Amino acid sequence: MAGMIVIYKQPADAQAFDRHYFETHIPLAKKIPGLRKYEVSRGPITALAGPSDVYLIGTLHFDDLDAMKKGFASLEGKAAGADRRLYAPDESGVQIFIFDSMLV
């Protein structure tokens, strides 16, 4: 299994962010070929060290890294990537991690 974690810092306008993220972005992303599961954090996000400026975490799951690459290379994947730049245009407010995983 392979995953992508997208971490968003607190947006200037949380209502506008949520509206676009849930009404536009998620439906676009769910069309990415090979996407197996899409998870979104719910409620406040805290760190063990104390308060956090993280607003939302999205986690996408694919069968493997190759499936993820193919998915994001598709028209649907490119559309989802371009859309992210609309509701979260400041790159400093977004962290993206891609990883391969295994059950242990």
C-alpha positions in Angstrom: 0.0 0.0 0.0 1.2 3.5 -0.7 0.0 6.8 0.8 0.0 10.5 0.5 -0.5 12.7 3.5 -1.4 16.3 2.9 -1.2 18.6 5.9 -2.8 22.0 5.7 -2.1 24.9 8.1 -4.9 27.1 9.4 -6.3 29.0 6.4 -7.1 32.7 6.5 -10.8 31.8 5.7 -11.7 28.4 7.2 -15.3 28.5 5.9 -14.1 29.2 2.3 -11.4 26.5 2.6 -13.9 23.9 3.9 -16.5 24.7 1.2 -14.0 24.3 -1.6 -12.2 21.3 -0.1 -15.3 19.3 0.7 -17.6 20.4 -2.2 -15.1 20.6 -5.1 -11.7 19.1 -4.2 -12.7 15.8 -2.7 -15.1 14.9 -5.5 -12.3 15.7 -8.0 -9.7 13.7 -6.1 -12.1 10.7 -5.8 -12.0 10.4 -9.6 -8.2 9.7 -9.6 -7.6 6.3 -11.1 -6.3 3.8 -8.6 -7.3 5.8 -5.5 -8.4 3.2 -2.9 -9.4 5.3 0.1 -9.5 9.0 1.0 -9.4 9.9 4.7 -9.8 13.4 6.3 -9.1 14.4 9.8 -12.0 15.5 12.0 -11.8 18.0 14.8 -8.9 19.8 16.3 -5.4 18.5 15.5 -3.0 18.6 18.4 0.7 17.7 18.7 2.2 15.9 21.7 4.4 19.0 22.2 1.5 21.4 22.5 -0.7 23.5 20.3 -0.5 23.0 16.5 -1.2 25.3 13.5 -2.4 22.3 11.5 -6.0 22.7 10.4 -6.7 19.5 8.4 -4.9 16.3 7.2 -6.0 14.4 4.1 -4.6 10.9 3.5 -4.9 9.2 0.1 -4.3 5.4 -0.3 -3.2 3.6 -3.4 -2.2 -0.1 -4.1 1.5 1.0 -4.6 3.7 3.9 -5.6 3.4 3.1 -9.3 -0.4 3.2 -9.1 -0.1 6.6 -7.3 2.2 7.9 -10.0 -0.2 6.7 -12.8 -3.2 8.2 -11.0 -1.6 11.6 -10.6 -0.4 11.6 -14.2 -4.0 11.1 -15.4 -6.2 13.9 -16.4 -8.2 13.5 -13.2 -5.0 13.5 -11.1 -3.7 16.7 -12.8 -7.1 18.3 -12.3 -7.0 17.5 -8.6 -3.4 18.9 -8.3 -4.4 22.1 -10.1 -7.5 22.5 -7.9 -5.4 22.3 -4.7 -3.6 25.5 -5.8 -7.0 27.3 -5.9 -8.1 26.7 -2.3 -4.5 26.5 -0.8 -2.3 28.6 -3.1 0.4 29.4 -0.5 2.9 26.5 -0.7 4.1 27.3 2.8 0.7 26.4 4.2 0.8 22.9 2.7 3.0 19.9 3.4 2.8 16.7 1.2 4.4 13.4 2.2 4.4 10.4 -0.1 5.3 7.0 1.3 5.2 3.2 0.7 3.9 1.2 3.6 3.7 -2.4 4.8 1.7 -4.2 7.5 3.9 -5.4 10.4 
